[in-house]
Amino acid sequence: MSVLTPHQTDLTTFCKFKREHKLRRALHLSLNPNYAISPPPCTALSMTNDEQAEVPGQTEEIDNLAGNERNKGAQPIAELMQQYDLKPKDLVEASAEQLTFKLVARAMKGRELTINSKGIVQRAMNRATSKVWTQKQLFNY
């Protein structure tokens, strides 16, 4: 039998409060869908694996309640890069701006990007292929 130290007790209480806050926030969003999701005030520590197991799919439920579907599926840019035999490395090298491999991967797999991020990817694609592409041609959202 293990004995909890005062620090561990405080951490357990903190994690329980954090989990309860997330559930209250999800309930509030389901009742008031016009509110945007804001991060809970307690984000300094994450829950342990045991506590996450107690509330399965909690973050997905919160995202679904607010209508935040960010994955848009395969994008035309992925097909175009395959047609032109381009790799993410080619776009990163062609870009004159701050373009990362992670951003290119997110663009190809369909994770929703900001307008600025889409512009960076578009300009890198234009430089890499020496053609002019519009955002509508590269992204379907």
KOLSE-836472 format. One line per field, with one value per atom (N, C-alpha, C): residue in three letters; chain; atom name; x, y, z negated. Coordinates in nm, 4 decimals. Example, Ala and Ser with C-alpha at 12.3 -4.5 7.8 and 13.67 -1.06 7.14 Angstrom:
% residues 2
type: (ALA|ALA|ALA|SER|SER|SER)
mol: (A|A|A|A|A|A)
atom: (N|CA|C|N|CA|C)
X: (1.3190|1.2300|1.3200|1.2850|1.3670|1.2900)
Y: (-0.5690|-0.4500|-0.3300|-0.2250|-0.1060|0.0030)
Z: (-0.7800|-0.7800|-0.7800|-0.7080|-0.7140|-0.7870)
This chain:
% residues 141
type: (MET|MET|MET|SER|SER|SER|VAL|VAL|VAL|LEU|LEU|LEU|THR|THR|THR|PRO|PRO|PRO|HIS|HIS|HIS|GLN|GLN|GLN|THR|THR|THR|ASP|ASP|ASP|LEU|LEU|LEU|THR|THR|THR|THR|THR|THR|PHE|PHE|PHE|CYS|CYS|CYS|LYS|LYS|LYS|PHE|PHE|PHE|LYS|LYS|LYS|ARG|ARG|ARG|GLU|GLU|GLU|HIS|HIS|HIS|LYS|LYS|LYS|LEU|LEU|LEU|ARG|ARG|ARG|ARG|ARG|ARG|ALA|ALA|ALA|LEU|LEU|LEU|HIS|HIS|HIS|LEU|LEU|LEU|SER|SER|SER|LEU|LEU|LEU|ASN|ASN|ASN|PRO|PRO|PRO|ASN|ASN|ASN|TYR|TYR|TYR|ALA|ALA|ALA|ILE|ILE|ILE|SER|SER|SER|PRO|PRO|PRO|PRO|PRO|PRO|PRO|PRO|PRO|CYS|CYS|CYS|THR|THR|THR|ALA|ALA|ALA|LEU|LEU|LEU|SER|SER|SER|MET|MET|MET|THR|THR|THR|ASN|ASN|ASN|ASP|ASP|ASP|GLU|GLU|GLU|GLN|GLN|GLN|ALA|ALA|ALA|GLU|GLU|GLU|VAL|VAL|VAL|PRO|PRO|PRO|GLY|GLY|GLY|GLN|GLN|GLN|THR|THR|THR|GLU|GLU|GLU|GLU|GLU|GLU|ILE|ILE|ILE|ASP|ASP|ASP|ASN|ASN|ASN|LEU|LEU|LEU|ALA|ALA|ALA|GLY|GLY|GLY|ASN|ASN|ASN|GLU|GLU|GLU|ARG|ARG|ARG|ASN|ASN|ASN|LYS|LYS|LYS|GLY|GLY|GLY|ALA|ALA|ALA|GLN|GLN|GLN|PRO|PRO|PRO|ILE|ILE|ILE|ALA|ALA|ALA|GLU|GLU|GLU|LEU|LEU|LEU|MET|MET|MET|GLN|GLN|GLN|GLN|GLN|GLN|TYR|TYR|TYR|ASP|ASP|ASP|LEU|LEU|LEU|LYS|LYS|LYS|PRO|PRO|PRO|LYS|LYS|LYS|ASP|ASP|ASP|LEU|LEU|LEU|VAL|VAL|VAL|GLU|GLU|GLU|ALA|ALA|ALA|SER|SER|SER|ALA|ALA|ALA|GLU|GLU|GLU|GLN|GLN|GLN|LEU|LEU|LEU|THR|THR|THR|PHE|PHE|PHE|LYS|LYS|LYS|LEU|LEU|LEU|VAL|VAL|VAL|ALA|ALA|ALA|ARG|ARG|ARG|ALA|ALA|ALA|MET|MET|MET|LYS|LYS|LYS|GLY|GLY|GLY|ARG|ARG|ARG|GLU|GLU|GLU|LEU|LEU|LEU|THR|THR|THR|ILE|ILE|ILE|ASN|ASN|ASN|SER|SER|SER|LYS|LYS|LYS|GLY|GLY|GLY|ILE|ILE|ILE|VAL|VAL|VAL|GLN|GLN|GLN|ARG|ARG|ARG|ALA|ALA|ALA|MET|MET|MET|ASN|ASN|ASN|ARG|ARG|ARG|ALA|ALA|ALA|THR|THR|THR|SER|SER|SER|LYS|LYS|LYS|VAL|VAL|VAL|TRP|TRP|TRP|THR|THR|THR|GLN|GLN|GLN|LYS|LYS|LYS|GLN|GLN|GLN|LEU|LEU|LEU|PHE|PHE|PHE|ASN|ASN|ASN|TYR|TYR|TYR)
mol: (A|A|A|A|A|A|A|A|A|A|A|A|A|A|A|A|A|A|A|A|A|A|A|A|A|A|A|A|A|A|A|A|A|A|A|A|A|A|A|A|A|A|A|A|A|A|A|A|A|A|A|A|A|A|A|A|A|A|A|A|A|A|A|A|A|A|A|A|A|A|A|A|A|A|A|A|A|A|A|A|A|A|A|A|A|A|A|A|A|A|A|A|A|A|A|A|A|A|A|A|A|A|A|A|A|A|A|A|A|A|A|A|A|A|A|A|A|A|A|A|A|A|A|A|A|A|A|A|A|A|A|A|A|A|A|A|A|A|A|A|A|A|A|A|A|A|A|A|A|A|A|A|A|A|A|A|A|A|A|A|A|A|A|A|A|A|A|A|A|A|A|A|A|A|A|A|A|A|A|A|A|A|A|A|A|A|A|A|A|A|A|A|A|A|A|A|A|A|A|A|A|A|A|A|A|A|A|A|A|A|A|A|A|A|A|A|A|A|A|A|A|A|A|A|A|A|A|A|A|A|A|A|A|A|A|A|A|A|A|A|A|A|A|A|A|A|A|A|A|A|A|A|A|A|A|A|A|A|A|A|A|A|A|A|A|A|A|A|A|A|A|A|A|A|A|A|A|A|A|A|A|A|A|A|A|A|A|A|A|A|A|A|A|A|A|A|A|A|A|A|A|A|A|A|A|A|A|A|A|A|A|A|A|A|A|A|A|A|A|A|A|A|A|A|A|A|A|A|A|A|A|A|A|A|A|A|A|A|A|A|A|A|A|A|A|A|A|A|A|A|A|A|A|A|A|A|A|A|A|A|A|A|A|A|A|A|A|A|A|A|A|A|A|A|A|A|A|A|A|A|A|A|A|A|A|A|A|A|A|A|A|A|A|A|A|A|A|A|A|A|A|A|A|A|A|A|A|A|A|A|A|A|A|A|A|A|A|A|A|A|A|A|A)
atom: (N|CA|C|N|CA|C|N|CA|C|N|CA|C|N|CA|C|N|CA|C|N|CA|C|N|CA|C|N|CA|C|N|CA|C|N|CA|C|N|CA|C|N|CA|C|N|CA|C|N|CA|C|N|CA|C|N|CA|C|N|CA|C|N|CA|C|N|CA|C|N|CA|C|N|CA|C|N|CA|C|N|CA|C|N|CA|C|N|CA|C|N|CA|C|N|CA|C|N|CA|C|N|CA|C|N|CA|C|N|CA|C|N|CA|C|N|CA|C|N|CA|C|N|CA|C|N|CA|C|N|CA|C|N|CA|C|N|CA|C|N|CA|C|N|CA|C|N|CA|C|N|CA|C|N|CA|C|N|CA|C|N|CA|C|N|CA|C|N|CA|C|N|CA|C|N|CA|C|N|CA|C|N|CA|C|N|CA|C|N|CA|C|N|CA|C|N|CA|C|N|CA|C|N|CA|C|N|CA|C|N|CA|C|N|CA|C|N|CA|C|N|CA|C|N|CA|C|N|CA|C|N|CA|C|N|CA|C|N|CA|C|N|CA|C|N|CA|C|N|CA|C|N|CA|C|N|CA|C|N|CA|C|N|CA|C|N|CA|C|N|CA|C|N|CA|C|N|CA|C|N|CA|C|N|CA|C|N|CA|C|N|CA|C|N|CA|C|N|CA|C|N|CA|C|N|CA|C|N|CA|C|N|CA|C|N|CA|C|N|CA|C|N|CA|C|N|CA|C|N|CA|C|N|CA|C|N|CA|C|N|CA|C|N|CA|C|N|CA|C|N|CA|C|N|CA|C|N|CA|C|N|CA|C|N|CA|C|N|CA|C|N|CA|C|N|CA|C|N|CA|C|N|CA|C|N|CA|C|N|CA|C|N|CA|C|N|CA|C|N|CA|C|N|CA|C|N|CA|C|N|CA|C|N|CA|C|N|CA|C|N|CA|C|N|CA|C|N|CA|C|N|CA|C|N|CA|C|N|CA|C|N|CA|C|N|CA|C|N|CA|C|N|CA|C|N|CA|C|N|CA|C|N|CA|C|N|CA|C|N|CA|C|N|CA|C|N|CA|C|N|CA|C|N|CA|C|N|CA|C|N|CA|C)
X: (0.0843|0.0000|0.0893|0.0659|0.1481|0.0785|0.1596|0.1091|0.1289|0.0256|0.0344|0.0972|0.1891|0.2478|0.1526|0.1705|0.0829|0.0884|0.2067|0.2196|0.1358|0.1405|0.0620|-0.0871|-0.1281|-0.2691|-0.3148|-0.2314|-0.2651|-0.2752|-0.1840|-0.1844|-0.3108|-0.3507|-0.4721|-0.5935|-0.6010|-0.7123|-0.7136|-0.5956|-0.5841|-0.6336|-0.5921|-0.6324|-0.7819|-0.8382|-0.9828|-1.0569|-1.0071|-1.0692|-1.0618|-0.9472|-0.9278|-1.0259|-1.0409|-1.1315|-1.2758|-1.3150|-1.4507|-1.4756|-1.3746|-1.3891|-1.4129|-1.3398|-1.3580|-1.4994|-1.5481|-1.6820|-1.7886|-1.7699|-1.8646|-1.8620|-1.7429|-1.7283|-1.7974|-1.7836|-1.8485|-2.0001|-2.0505|-2.1942|-2.2409|-2.1646|-2.1986|-2.2026|-2.1060|-2.1031|-2.2203|-2.2593|-2.3710|-2.5012|-2.5108|-2.6302|-2.6254|-2.5049|-2.4851|-2.3857|-2.4262|-2.3313|-2.2716|-2.3206|-2.2669|-2.1353|-2.0977|-1.9730|-1.8567|-1.7446|-1.6235|-1.5525|-1.4738|-1.3994|-1.2807|-1.2660|-1.1468|-1.0790|-0.9476|-0.8790|-0.9184|-0.9255|-0.9589|-0.8497|-0.8823|-0.7833|-0.6700|-0.6887|-0.5863|-0.5231|-0.4184|-0.3527|-0.2063|-0.1645|-0.0229|0.0201|-0.0650|-0.0312|-0.1317|-0.0880|-0.1809|-0.2214|-0.3332|-0.3806|-0.2938|-0.2879|-0.2130|-0.2916|-0.2273|-0.2935|-0.4140|-0.4049|-0.5174|-0.6386|-0.6154|-0.7266|-0.7840|-0.7004|-0.7519|-0.8385|-0.8034|-0.8822|-1.0216|-1.0363|-1.1669|-1.2636|-1.2123|-1.2967|-1.2535|-1.2935|-1.2472|-1.3118|-1.2333|-1.2849|-1.3308|-1.2812|-1.3297|-1.3002|-1.1797|-1.1461|-1.2209|-1.2429|-1.3190|-1.4630|-1.5203|-1.6573|-1.6662|-1.5677|-1.5684|-1.5564|-1.4667|-1.4521|-1.5799|-1.6419|-1.7630|-1.8807|-1.8867|-1.9952|-1.9898|-1.8721|-1.8576|-1.8537|-1.8577|-1.8547|-1.7163|-1.6119|-1.4753|-1.4214|-1.4635|-1.4088|-1.2964|-1.1729|-1.0579|-0.9945|-1.0206|-0.9620|-1.0527|-1.0005|-1.0805|-1.0559|-0.9814|-0.9552|-0.8425|-0.8157|-0.7060|-0.7288|-0.6213|-0.6290|-0.5695|-0.6143|-0.5596|-0.4089|-0.3545|-0.2110|-0.1308|-0.1832|-0.1131|-0.1040|-0.2137|-0.2134|-0.1206|-0.1234|-0.0368|0.1108|0.1424|0.2811|0.3252|0.2339|0.2665|0.2851|0.2000|0.2123|0.3455|0.3894|0.5138|0.6349|0.6166|0.7229|0.7905|0.7109|0.7621|0.7480|0.8460|0.8438|0.8284|0.7880|0.7798|0.9114|1.0225|1.1537|1.1666|1.1120|1.1203|1.0457|0.9286|0.8532|0.9247|0.9798|1.0499|1.1715|1.2445|1.3618|1.3227|1.2094|1.1665|1.1095|1.0636|0.9985|1.0998|1.0630|1.1452|1.0984|0.9905|0.9314|0.9564|0.9007|0.9139|0.8158|0.8583|0.7754|0.8412|0.7645|0.8184|0.7628|0.8311|0.7848|0.6493|0.6318|0.5049|0.3898|0.4112|0.3060|0.2708|0.3716|0.3468|0.2690|0.3077|0.2380|0.0927|0.0698|-0.0673|-0.1493|-0.0873|-0.1578|-0.1965|-0.1063|-0.1316|-0.2388|-0.2374|-0.3335|-0.4701|-0.4801|-0.6111|-0.6434|-0.5453|-0.5698|-0.5939|-0.6993|-0.7354|-0.6253|-0.5817|-0.4764|-0.5361|-0.4626|-0.5048|-0.4816|-0.5394|-0.5233|-0.3762|-0.3061|-0.1637|-0.0829|-0.1111|-0.0387|-0.0662|-0.1923|-0.2238|-0.1486|-0.1346|-0.0606|0.0862|0.1458|0.2865|0.3054|0.2158|0.2244|0.2005|0.1039|0.0732|0.1941|0.2568|0.3726|0.4899|0.5078|0.6142|0.5846|0.4582|0.4190|0.4413|0.4086|0.4303|0.5786|0.6650|0.8088|0.8647|0.8147|0.8675|0.8287|0.7095|0.6622|0.6762|0.7110|0.7199|0.5873|0.4793|0.3439|0.2715|0.1589|0.0791|-0.0430|-0.0498|-0.1622|-0.2421|-0.3735|-0.4585|-0.4842|-0.5286|-0.5594|-0.6756|-0.7677|-0.8810|-0.8346|-0.7244|-0.6711|-0.5940|-0.5404|-0.4585|-0.5363|-0.6399|-0.7168|-0.8653|-0.9381|-1.0824|-1.1678|-1.1144|-1.1921|-1.1702)
Y: (-0.1175|0.0000|0.1244|0.2117|0.3317|0.4475|0.5349|0.6517|0.7733|0.8537|0.9732|1.0877|1.1532|1.2720|1.3890|1.4972|1.6138|1.6662|1.6598|1.7070|1.6210|1.4876|1.3982|1.4195|1.4453|1.4710|1.5984|1.7028|1.8273|1.8053|1.7253|1.6972|1.6203|1.5224|1.4455|1.5369|1.6244|1.7189|1.8121|1.8600|1.9493|1.8816|1.7562|1.6840|1.6563|1.6249|1.6039|1.7327|1.8466|1.9749|2.0036|1.9760|2.0016|1.9181|1.7887|1.7001|1.7489|1.7862|1.8355|1.9651|2.0512|2.1772|2.1500|2.0549|2.0217|1.9684|1.8841|1.8293|1.9382|2.0297|2.1409|2.2275|2.2506|2.3326|2.2661|2.1334|2.0611|2.0704|2.0577|2.0700|2.2105|2.3107|2.4497|2.4724|2.4148|2.4314|2.3612|2.2453|2.1747|2.2521|2.3256|2.4045|2.5396|2.5927|2.7228|2.7084|2.6569|2.6298|2.7546|2.8745|2.9961|3.0407|2.9823|3.0194|2.9437|3.0098|2.9453|2.8750|2.7745|2.7025|2.7866|2.8058|2.8705|2.7691|2.7761|2.6775|2.6916|2.5792|2.5872|2.6620|2.7228|2.8017|2.7183|2.5887|2.5035|2.4163|2.4625|2.3826|2.3587|2.3836|2.3695|2.2236|2.1335|1.9919|1.9105|1.8001|1.7134|1.5989|1.5352|1.4245|1.3017|1.2125|1.0894|0.9962|0.8905|0.7955|0.7308|0.7047|0.6441|0.7365|0.8654|0.9601|0.9831|0.9748|0.9879|0.8683|0.7514|0.6315|0.6420|0.7195|0.7349|0.8134|0.9001|0.9839|0.9652|0.8539|0.8280|0.9225|0.9659|1.0495|1.1869|1.2348|1.3617|1.4786|1.4869|1.6007|1.5937|1.4732|1.4599|1.5060|1.4726|1.5157|1.6676|1.7315|1.8776|1.9383|1.8860|1.9373|1.9169|1.7994|1.7723|1.8581|1.8883|1.9706|2.1115|2.1631|2.2988|2.3020|2.1860|2.1825|2.2095|2.1774|2.2022|2.0802|2.0595|1.9517|2.0118|1.9864|2.0511|1.9672|1.8388|1.7531|1.7529|1.8010|1.8176|1.7089|1.6058|1.4971|1.5307|1.4372|1.4548|1.5797|1.6516|1.7790|1.7661|1.8512|1.8493|1.8744|1.9465|1.9728|1.8431|1.7430|1.6155|1.5473|1.5503|1.4912|1.5679|1.7007|1.7820|1.7575|1.7452|1.7188|1.5830|1.4866|1.3548|1.3607|1.4367|1.4507|1.5137|1.6130|1.6832|1.6208|1.5054|1.4356|1.5252|1.5985|1.6864|1.6196|1.6406|1.5948|1.7185|1.7009|1.8161|1.8939|1.8232|1.8885|1.9902|1.9576|2.0483|2.1785|2.1695|2.2907|2.3743|2.3077|2.3800|2.4533|2.3873|2.4504|2.5636|2.5483|2.6498|2.7738|2.7590|2.8698|2.9737|3.1000|3.2102|3.2515|3.1902|3.2238|3.1112|3.1261|3.0261|2.9125|2.8122|2.6961|2.5743|2.4983|2.3809|2.2540|2.1440|2.0145|1.9812|2.0193|1.9923|2.0646|2.1872|2.2633|2.2008|2.1555|2.0904|1.9607|1.8840|1.7583|1.7849|1.8874|1.9217|1.9665|2.0403|2.0856|1.9669|1.8712|1.7560|1.6629|1.6435|1.5480|1.6105|1.7439|1.8059|1.8692|1.8884|1.9609|2.1076|2.1672|2.3038|2.4021|2.4824|2.5810|2.7204|2.8128|2.9525|3.0084|3.1230|3.1863|3.2169|3.2663|3.2964|3.1703|3.0624|2.9375|2.8838|2.8921|2.8479|2.9320|3.0610|3.1484|3.1111|3.0769|3.0356|2.9092|2.8117|2.6859|2.7123|2.7970|2.8293|2.8925|2.9897|3.0561|2.9603|2.8683|2.7675|2.6731|2.6366|2.5485|2.6209|2.7493|2.8276|2.8316|2.8522|2.8579|2.7213|2.6156|2.4809|2.4293|2.4676|2.4168|2.5180|2.6425|2.7516|2.7740|2.7479|2.7747|2.8571|2.9143|2.9931|2.9115|2.8803|2.8055|2.8976|2.8808|2.9540|2.8654|2.9264|2.8470|2.7527|2.7918|2.7034|2.5792|2.5904|2.4754|2.3814|2.4356|2.3562|2.2998|2.3695|2.3305|2.3270|2.2319|2.2239|2.2706|2.3576|2.4168|2.5649)
Z: (0.0000|0.0000|0.0000|0.0949|0.1024|0.0317|-0.0214|-0.0925|-0.0033|0.0135|0.0962|0.0186|0.0822|0.0211|0.0410|-0.0321|-0.0122|0.1315|0.1935|0.3321|0.4263|0.4095|0.4935|0.4726|0.3505|0.3217|0.3936|0.3884|0.4572|0.6075|0.6630|0.8061|0.8446|0.7631|0.7899|0.7874|0.6897|0.6798|0.7995|0.8385|0.9536|1.0807|1.1036|1.2247|1.2254|1.1090|1.1014|1.1347|1.0829|1.1135|1.2621|1.3234|1.4660|1.5488|1.5147|1.5873|1.5713|1.4485|1.4256|1.5020|1.5093|1.5831|1.7312|1.7878|1.9301|1.9554|1.8655|1.8834|1.8705|1.7741|1.7606|1.8851|1.9402|2.0604|2.1789|2.1908|2.2996|2.2867|2.1655|2.1432|2.1768|2.1360|2.1657|2.3169|2.3899|2.5355|2.6023|2.5481|2.6096|2.5882|2.4788|2.4539|2.5246|2.5478|2.6124|2.7273|2.8435|2.9516|3.0151|2.9825|3.0430|2.9800|2.8648|2.8000|2.8628|2.8785|2.9299|2.8151|2.8493|2.7463|2.7042|2.5755|2.5222|2.4318|2.4195|2.3371|2.1905|2.1195|1.9775|1.9027|1.7891|1.7181|1.6601|1.6419|1.5811|1.6882|1.7526|1.8557|1.8246|1.7018|1.6676|1.6674|1.6209|1.6124|1.6907|1.7453|1.8158|1.7243|1.7585|1.6785|1.7044|1.6073|1.6247|1.7156|1.7619|1.8512|1.7842|1.6530|1.5824|1.5832|1.5633|1.5601|1.6990|1.8032|1.9394|1.9743|1.9207|1.9483|1.8880|1.7799|1.7168|1.8046|1.8908|1.9743|2.1207|2.1849|2.3213|2.4215|2.5192|2.6266|2.5839|2.4730|2.4174|2.5106|2.5640|2.6501|2.7823|2.8343|2.9579|2.9378|2.8217|2.7934|2.7886|2.7262|2.7166|2.8561|2.9396|3.0756|3.1560|3.1419|3.2183|3.1719|3.0419|2.9910|3.0503|3.0710|3.1231|3.2753|3.3409|3.4863|3.5430|3.4694|3.5146|3.5880|3.7089|3.7897|3.8718|3.8321|3.8952|4.0041|4.0073|4.1094|4.2317|4.3428|4.4639|4.5678|4.5347|4.6272|4.7241|4.8134|4.9095|4.9942|5.0195|5.0906|5.2303|5.3227|5.4586|5.4631|5.3653|5.3656|5.3569|5.2872|5.2752|5.4123|5.4884|5.6226|5.7158|5.7080|5.7937|5.7612|5.6348|5.5979|5.6499|5.6499|5.7029|5.8550|5.9249|6.0711|6.1097|6.0339|6.0641|5.9945|5.9322|5.8594|5.7565|5.6828|5.5782|5.4424|5.3598|5.2210|5.1317|5.0070|4.9169|4.9104|4.9212|4.9181|5.0315|5.1495|5.2637|5.2363|5.1730|5.1410|5.0357|4.9354|4.8291|4.8870|4.9761|5.0375|5.1319|5.2018|5.2972|5.2285|5.1075|5.0381|4.9926|5.0126|4.9624|4.8234|4.7765|4.6470|4.5479|4.4301|4.3244|4.3511|4.4249|4.4551|4.3932|4.3176|4.2493|4.3114|4.2871|4.3352|4.2741|4.1499|4.0809|4.1494|4.1906|4.2576|4.3920|4.4659|4.5949|4.5734|4.4729|4.4433|4.4055|4.3253|4.2854|4.4062|4.4976|4.6176|4.7052|4.7184|4.8056|4.7489|4.6180|4.5611|4.5342|4.5438|4.5334|4.4009|4.3171|4.1921|4.2273|4.1748|4.2119|4.1740|4.2711|4.2500|4.2475|4.1889|4.1913|4.3312|4.3587|4.4895|4.5155|4.4147|4.4315|4.4623|4.3923|4.4153|4.5551|4.5984|4.7344|4.8367|4.8113|4.9018|4.9104|4.7987|4.7973|4.8804|4.8603|4.9352|5.0838|5.1153|5.2546|5.3240|5.2599|5.3207|5.3373|5.2423|5.2555|5.3714|5.3881|5.4998|5.6322|5.6382|5.7606|5.7968|5.6982|5.7252|5.7630|5.6996|5.7245|5.8629|5.9114|6.0411|6.1534|6.1201|6.2195|6.2906|6.2212|6.2706|6.1658|6.2059|6.1122|6.0713|5.9435|5.8877|5.7967|5.7990|5.7049|5.5836|5.4763|5.3572|5.3836|5.4692|5.5025|5.5756|5.6515|5.7228|5.6274|5.5203|5.4296|5.3106|5.2684|5.1505|5.1853|5.1283|5.1558|5.0378|4.9557|4.8458|4.8409)
